Amino acid sequence: MKMPGARKFWLGIVMLATLASGMAPGVSAASPVDNQALIDGLTAYRDGHYSLALKRLKEASDADPANRRARVYLALTQAATGDCGAALGELNRAASQPEDGTLARLAGLAASKCEVNAGKTAAALALLENLEKRYPKDADILYAIAKLHMKAFNDATLTMFQRAPASYRVHELSAEIFEVENRYPEAVGEYRKAIAQNPQAPDLHFRLGRALLLASHDAAALDAAKAEFEAELRLNPEDAACEFQLAQIAQAQNRADDARQHFSRALELSPDFADALVALGKIESKMKQFSQAIGHLERATALQPANENAHYALMLAYRDAGETAKAKAEKATLDKLQRPAEGEFTEFLKKLGEKPPEP
């Protein structure tokens, strides 16, 4: 069975890589006629003449069985035209051999696509994960892995909806999907349905409280979310995230003492909770408890050196405590963090002769 979309996806990558390194890289010492068959085959594939590509690449492979590239490109073309049965053995062999990185990468990608088409998701994922270990920054491999995980998620979701439609998990998953789509009122409704079916399930009250806050910050939403976080704490009294959320609600409701207590409790439960360290440090700064504030904020910046909010709060705490030199040092650190990093775009501008943005 031919797969036009798959052919364009995988073999488009193959031909781009082939053409980028020459029309027929790695041509062997066979006769010029044999080499011409390989070049003709690659050209035919590039131009969309797949029947001719198969014919010429098979001629090249038969004429020079030692030419691994001819064999692999023949297998790639077979896979592109839907004949994975004939292609898969050669593709797997090529993918497992590290001598030619480009060929192994392309063969592995095509082999994984064949496995997916055959319904062998586990085999496809194993291939891709092996490739990722060897080429951890390859965007094509990472894309293929992401797409495969998405397919697995979609397949499992459909199976759950078909086999267990009355489960609270169906409502929980529906709510999570609504959250991803920023449809928070719908998410709230689904979380409530899930809780109605299983009020003791962990994390549901927390997620409902968060969805309520994402949907609205009015007084009613704050009260409703507070009730859900408190319900979650009754199920799990050591949930630092719930304590943090309750602290934020208390701040929004101008209950400073309650906010401080909840932030402190969150840190008792999770000492490396950077956001809680910053929040508590800010409260302590306002109360002029600079020693405690600085201690919390210094820990936050040590945990998260790139956290601009933490550095800014620490700078203010140093300043208000009269530690001018440290405040200036924090200001310098903050300026560095806020400066646009030089990267590919800056290098591109330099090559064009344009001046990159001033720091």
GIZI-V225045 format. One record per pair of residues at least 12 apart in sequence whose C-alpha atoms are under 6 Angstrom apart, sorted by the first residue. I is the first residue (numbers start at 1). J is the second residue. Records with the same first field share a line. If there is no record, write none. Layout:
BEGIN
I = J  J
END
This chain:
BEGIN
1 = 82
2 = 81  82
3 = 82
7 = 80
24 = 39
34 = 60
37 = 56  60
38 = 57  60
41 = 53  56  57
57 = 74
75 = 87
84 = 114
88 = 111
91 = 107  111
95 = 107  108
112 = 124
168 = 194  197
171 = 190  194
172 = 191  194
175 = 187  190  191
184 = 211  215
188 = 208  211
191 = 208
205 = 228  232
206 = 229  232
209 = 225  228
212 = 225
229 = 242
240 = 266  269
243 = 262  266
244 = 263  266
247 = 259  262  263
263 = 276
274 = 300
277 = 296  300
278 = 297  310
281 = 293  296  297
297 = 314
315 = 327  330
339 = 359
END
